[in-house]
């Protein structure tokens, strides 16, 4: 059984070519009849134009076009729950639904029939990968770690005192927030009642109503809430923010690799210092005009590592833990107080964020065993900005 899109010029005009056979038992639709004014409205009735807009309906109900409000209802009430049930990402599916309705005419027996046909069609679809000239499947499994960063809302830069060359900077890093959410999500069987209940509990703690909302949407809303927590944001110098972000990730990987060495393993500290320098150079290589910032960062790191340089060999576990801590601390920013609005309550605000950072890192390092993420996030969003 095959879905045949109405894709020829003849199918775009008022002719018998409007009849389209859809897979899964979709009805073959008769061509519209414009001969009499008393005709009952049919699925393919349209204004007296040269082109008839393609439509679908479900159970003989009101027609759904690609631009109608009923298409939004179809997406929210039928497609989203199906994506959630199957564990698929929502990204790009709404535009695929619009394309599907643009290309087909049919009356489906019921919502289950529609989603069976539409879901099968989605498995054949791909979309371009940005900048790569490649294609990737539209349907992909959802994972919190792959959620896209939220868009900064209008007016936020002005509110934070944004200046030319600034970045909007997080005190508690985005990566830390996202890792914590991912660890909590992966504690449970996917789409299990326990997982749904836990995500709803976390949502409620940050002021989000998660009732009657699909699981994936709850997780997205939690992430948006903590990512856009204004108490955790400030406007600061862009280049330094960017290089420490890249370096933090690389140093954490290096630290974890050293911790994974065999028990009682030792390493040459000069060699490790060279690997750290490679991490910083790699971070600087991703950016432009940051040579001075990179040199400053390298000097700070070298001074911290100096304590190990008097030895030929040091325990891999010891220096690995030290480098891991440096990477974690690089990822935690400090409000510089340059903007007047940041100076008010800055000590209490920074102190609250430090407590949350400490709790989140303990939670992450323990694989979610230490701490309660619902309580940590509740305290995190409650920190006063001013």
ZIJOMO-V751269 format. One line per field, one symbol per residue. ss: DSSP state (H for helix, E for strand, L for the rest). A space follows every 50 residues. Layout:
BEGIN
ss=???
END
This chain:
BEGIN
ss=LLLLLLLLLHHHLLLHHHLLLLHHHLLLLLLLLLLLLLLLLLLLLLLLLL LLLLLEEELLLLLELLLLHHHHHHHHHHHHHHHHHHLELLLLHHHHHHHH HHHLLEEELLHHHHHHHHHHHHLLLEEELLLLLLEEELLLELLHHHLLLL LLLLLHHHHLLLLLLEEEEELLLHHHHHHHHHHHHLLLLLLLHHHHHHHH HHHHHLLLLLLLLLHHHHHHHHHHHHHLLHHHEEEEEHHHHHHHHHHHHH HHHHHHHHHLLLLLLEELHHHHHHHHHHHHHHHHHLLLLLHHHHHHHHHH HHHHHHHHLLLLLEEHHHHHHHHHHHHHHHLLLLLLLLLHHHHLLHHHHH HHHHHHHHHHHHHHHLLLLLLLHHHHHHHHHHLLLL
END
